[in-house]
Amino acid sequence: MKQIISACSPLEIAGLLEIKPFQGRQIFRWIHQKRIFDFHCMTDLPLPLRQRLCEEFTATQILPIDTRLSQSTGTKKVLFQLMDGETIESVLIRDQERITLCLSSQAGCALKCAFCATGQAGFRRHLEVHEIIEQALHLLREEDLEGRTPNIVYMGMGEPLRNYDAVMRSIRLLMEKDGLAIGARKITVSTAGEVPQIERFADEDWQVRLSISLHAANNPLRSKLVPINRKYPLERLRNALDLYCSKTNRQITFEWTLLDGVNDSPEHAAELLEYAQGLKAFVNIIPWNPVKGLPFKPAPIKRCEEFRNALIAGGLQATLRQEKGQDIEAACGQLRRIHISR
């Protein structure tokens, strides 16, 4: 079986092939900067080296099998098939000149959040480092970044902090100066509340951002919506966030998906204001993308705006995310769910 080279750093490529370091950087740039996966096309490499690469290595293994493009927003969603037949999803989101890539860290998810399509299908396995990296490379393959770098959010399928080592390794490769060279502050890792790993994340020597999928600020409701709350209730989570903020002095983002009549009232906003008090926090309010078979409805836009305004009036920074993909099943897990049902 051929070795996969997409998850190797330039120096690791050089060591693996027993070539000079500058040649390792050349190969890395072809794959990560130019998104060229055919070794024959790497024309500044000696022909014998290209032939050896073709015989012994592969640049990428994941395969795009379904691509959906929103005509209204330009959002692109891709369903990838892995070598063992598992499938994962990734999304490219456009906001004027800004591009954000939403990457998956697991095939499926074990957390079973009540409103998420991914969790309904269960957990299959962790993704390998190259499977995470290659999502970004494929999503950007037809993009002319014109010297800009995209934003990366680990908010696709899976709980990133349950695949901690692979996710951290993939981040460092995305930051590699000979590759995409993405700044740490343009990368966000989202967690539903893996407390021990949040505490571990606080010790990382970078400015990568942390996001918490909160969705409720009282334990009974959050335990229903986000079952990991039964293991790590809000008080335990808050202790970890206090530790994170004291160690890093970085801002935390709270993700709050608004569900009609569930977590969208003035009382819920007041609970969030109280929970966030004393934290360097920002709230990203997300309109829910409907998922067939789940007993929820999106909160009306007027109520979404009222919820945001209540947070701002209470002194908490908050934005209301624009819906960018309902026409292409862009909510996490929907496209994979359709593929599995077929």
N, C-alpha and C positions, 0 to 999 in steps of 0.2 A: 504494500500500500504506500502511496506517495505521502511524503511529509507535507504538512500545512505550514506555510511560511508567513501568513498574514499577521500572526500574533507574535512574531519575533521582532525584537528591536534591531536597529542597524548593526550593532556590535554582535548580537546573537546570530544574525544572518552571516556575518563575516566569519565567525567562529565555526558555525555549522558547515559552511562550505570551504573553510580553510582558504579564504581569500583576503585581500587587503581591506582594511576598514572602509576606505572610500568606495569600494565596490559594494560593500554591504549597504552603505548609505544610498548608492545609486538604485539598487534593487528596491529598497524601502520606499524611496521617492516615487518610483514607477507605480508601485502598488497603492500607496497612501495619498500622494499628492496628485498623480495623474490618473489614478483609478484604472490602470492598465493591468489586466490579469493574464494576458498572453505573453509568456516569456519571449517568444519569437519577436515581439514588437519592441523589446527593450534594446534599441539599436546601438546604444553607447556601451553595451557589454560585449566582450569578445564572443565570437560565435561558439567556441567550445563550452564556455560557461553557460550560454543560453541553451545549448543542447543538453547539458547536464541538468539544468534546472527543469527542462521539459521532461526529462526521463525520471527524475527522482522527486520532484516537488510539485505542489499545486499552490496557486496564489489565493484561491478562494474555493469554498466547498458549498456554501449555502446557495440555493437556487430560487430566484423569483418565479412564482407560479401563478400569481394573480396580482394585478395592479389596478387600483381604482383612483381616478383623478376627479376631484370636485371641480365642476365647471364654474362655480360661483366664487370659490375662494382660492383655488390652486392647490389645495391640500392634496397630498398624494399618499395613499396607503398601499403597502406591499405585503403580500403573504409570501413567506419564504418556506421552502421545504428543506429540511436538514437531511444529512446522509442516512440517518436511520428511519426516515419517513415522517418524523415529527414536524409540526408546522409552528411558525411563530409570525408575529406581525410587527411592522415598524411603520412610522408615519413621518412624512416631511410636511411641516406646517409653514406657510408663508404669511408674513405680516409686512407688507410693503417690501423693503429691501432686506428684511430680517428673515433668516431661515432657522427653524428649530427642528432638530431630529429627535423623535421619541423612540427610544430603543427598548427592546425586551431583554430581560436577564434570565428568564426561565421559560421552558415550554410548559404552559399551564401555570397554575398557582394554587397553593394549598390554603390560602387565607380565607377564601369563600366570602368576601365582602358582599353584602346582600344585593347591591345594585350593579355589580360588575359581571360582565359576560364571561370573562376569563375564568373566574373562580368556579363558575357553574360546571365547567368541563373538567375540573380537577387538576392535580399536579402530575406532570410527567417526568421532568428531570431538570437539573441545572443546565444552563448553556455554558459551553466552553468559551474561553477568551476569544478565539478566532470567530466564533459564531456571533458574538456581540459586536466585535470590530467590523465584521463584514457587512452587517446591517447598515452601518454608517457609510461604508465605501459604496455599496450598491445604491443607496438613496441619493448619493451625491454624484453618481457616475455621469449623469447627463446635465449636471449643473455647472455653470460658469460662475464661480464665486467672486471673480474679479478682485482678488486680493483679500476679500473678507473671510471670516471664519464663521461657521454656523454655531448655534447654541445646541447643546446636548442635554436632554432630560432622560433620566432612567425612570420613565413612568409608563413603559409599555407592559407587556405581560410579565407577571411574576413579582416577587418581593426581592428587590436588589440586595438588601442586607442579609438575606439568607444565602446568597451566592457571593459572599463578601469578597473573597480573594480574587475571583475571576473578574468581578466588577471593578475592583481597585486596579488590577493589572490592565484592564481595557482602558480605563481612564488615563493611566500614564502613557499608554501607546497613542491615544488620541491627542495628548498634549505634546508628543514628541516633535521637536523642532523640524526634523526632516520629513515629517508627515503633515497632518492637518494643522498642527501647531495651535490647537485650541487653548485659549487661556482658561485657567482653573475657574475663574469667576463666571465663565460662560457654560459651566457644567453643573447640573443639579442632580443629586441622587434623592429619590423619593422613597419613603418607608411608611408602612402603616403603623409602625411602633415597635420595631425590634430593639428593645431597650438596651440589652448588652452590646449590640453592635453600634448603636448610636454612641454609647460611651467609648467604644473602640474608635469610631470614626472621628471623635473629637481629638484624638491623638495624631491624626494624619497631618503631615507637614505641607499643607497646601491650602488654597482658598476655595476649594470646591464647595458648592452650596448644598444645604440640607433642606429637604422639604418633608413635611409630615402630612399624611393623608388623615386628617382629623375627622371632619364631617359631623361631629357632635361633641359637645363639651359637658355632657353629663354621662355618667357611667352606664345607666340602664339603656339609654338610647344608643350610645356608641357600641356597646356590647352586641346589640342587635345588628347594627350596620357593619361594624368592623370587629369580627369575633376575636381577633388577637387581643382586644381590650380586656377580655376575661382573664388572660394570662398577665398582661401588663396594663392595669387600669390607669386612668388619667393621672392619678397622684404619682404613680411610679414613673410614668412617661414624663411628667413635669420635672421630677427630680433629675432625670437624664438630660432634659433640655436645659435646665439651670446649669448643670455641669458643662454641657456643650458650650453654652454662651460664655460662661466664666473662663473656659480654656481658650476659646477661639475669638471671642468678641465679634462673632459673625451673626448676621441676620438669619432668622429661620422663616421659612414660608409655610403657612398652614393652607392646605388644600381643603376646600369645602364644597362638595357637590350638593347643589340645592335640589331637594326632592319635595314635590308638592305636598304640603300638609304634614311633612315628616320632620324636617329640620330647618324650616324657612321662616319661622315666626319671630317677632320682636323678642320674645323670651329666649329663643335660641341664640339670637345675636347678643343678648345681654350675658348669657352664659359664656359665650366665646370671649367677650370683652373681659370678663372677670378672669377667665383661664389664662388669657394672654398678658394680663397685667404684670409688668415688671420684666417681660421678655422683649428682646429686640426682634419683633415679629412683624410679618406682612401676611395678608390674607389674599389668596387667589380663589375667587368665587367662580365655580364652574357650573354652567347649565348642564343638566343631565341629558345625554344622548339616549333616547329610549332603546331598551333591549327587549325583544319579543319574549314573552313568557315571565317577565319579572313584574311584580305588583306595584310599580311606581309610575309616577308621571313627572315630567319636568315642572318646576315651579314657574308660574307665569312671569314674564319679563318684568312687569311692574313690581312684583314681589321681590325679584332678584335685585332690582335697583334699590328698593326700600331697605333690603337687608344690607347691601353695600353702604348705603347712606347712613344707616344706624351705626355701623362699625366706624365709619369716618367721623361721625359726630361724637363718638365715644373716644376718639383719639387714636384709633388703630388704622394703619395704612391698609387699604383694600382696593382691589380692582375686580371688575366683572369680566371674565373671559368671554370673547365673542365665540359663538358656535361656528366651528370650521370643519364640518365633515359629516353631518347627519345624512347627506345624500349618498355617501360612499361607505356607510357602516364604519365610521372612523372611531367609534368608541372601542376601548380596549377589549379584544377577544371576539368581536362580532364577526369579522371576516373568517377567522379560523373556525368559529362555530358553524358558519354556513358550509365551509369546506368539509368539516367532519360529518355534518348531517347528510351530505351528498354521498 
